[in-house]
Amino acid sequence: MQSEAEAKACCADLYQSDMAKLIMGDTLHPGGLGLTNKLGRLMGLRSGDVVADLASARGESAQALGRVFRCSVLGVEFGADAVRHAHDAAPESGRAHFVRGDAECLPLRTGAFDAVVCECSMSLFINKSQAVAETARLLKHGGRFGLSDVTIEPGSLPAELEGDLGQVLCMTSALTADGYAGLLEEGGFEVTDRLDASSEIIKILDEVEGKLAAFLAFQRMSGAAPGESQLERSPELVAKVRDMVTAGELGYWLFVGEKRGEKRG
Ligand SMILES: C[S@@+](CC[C@H](N)C(=O)[O-])C[C@H]1O[C@@H](n2cnc3c(N)ncnc32)[C@H](O)[C@@H]1O
């Protein structure tokens, strides 16, 4: 049985791998930077805001938020290689900086942030309430929490996607849209916005399908025997995920929560 620390390290290793970058691209969530900027607009980010990006991976979103909204962004990520990559890729004069840390126990100062962003990662956190409590601790009164994540209806995960694969795809411990809203409310936030962005999953599936097909064709041309590659079943799995989205069982939602207390000036 894996310890919590081992499970987090395993998850981080997977997302900071070259394979994840190859399949998903630079941002590891549906909708890419377009959806990141949409979340920033919904949150009302503005010039000079001090923002934390929880589970910042290779730092693409943190850099984009700094550029577009002219705010200072501190990315926190469990994977040491991803933090190193983010640090090296960020221009020295830029607005984004990165530290290694656990979203469930953040190495950051209480009340020091105007806003916190967390994209496609709450679904992976082992203790979600603790991560929300940590987010509330970081924020000033009236500070905003922008969350985007995979949603899933209970009991809809097919057997093939249970276990590690479902976990990697952020599905195994994802919540319903109401589940995330309730998590925020219980953690001291008033949910001010929620937006269905599930169509972005279909777009990402189209891209992933194309890349997998090219990858499999390349493997066959290189002489791999049929059935040899674990990826051979992936078109079937992609079709299953697509069906779940179409049936409304799987989705991607954006939420904005405002920390209860005084409004910001
Ligand atoms: C699906 S990726 C999303 C990355 C990024 N937010 C994005 O949207 O491109 C999930 C990220 O969460 C990180 N992660 C998982 N558990 C974590 C934790 N407890 N603390 C910090 N990062 C964590 C993983 O290492 C991975 O980089």
The ligand as a Gaussian input file, in Angstrom:
#p B3LYP/6-31G(d) Opt

LIG

0 1
 C       -3.311000      17.774000     -14.223000
 S       -1.873000      18.560000     -13.690000
 C       -2.388000      20.280000     -13.789000
 C       -1.205000      21.213000     -13.795000
 C       -1.524000      22.695000     -14.021000
 N       -2.321000      23.255000     -12.953000
 C       -2.200000      22.882000     -15.344000
 O       -3.429000      23.054000     -15.357000
 O       -1.517000      22.859000     -16.378000
 C       -1.881000      18.253000     -11.959000
 C       -0.659000      18.805000     -11.213000
 O       -0.934000      18.694000      -9.795000
 C        0.296000      18.426000      -9.136000
 N       -0.035000      17.961000      -7.780000
 C       -0.736000      16.844000      -7.435000
 N       -0.882000      16.793000      -6.096000
 C       -0.262000      17.906000      -5.582000
 C       -0.112000      18.432000      -4.272000
 N       -0.594000      17.799000      -3.196000
 N        0.544000      19.606000      -4.120000
 C        1.055000      20.270000      -5.196000
 N        0.944000      19.815000      -6.465000
 C        0.286000      18.648000      -6.657000
 C        0.931000      17.400000     -10.054000
 O        2.286000      17.240000      -9.797000
 C        0.626000      18.021000     -11.434000
 O        1.643000      18.916000     -11.817000

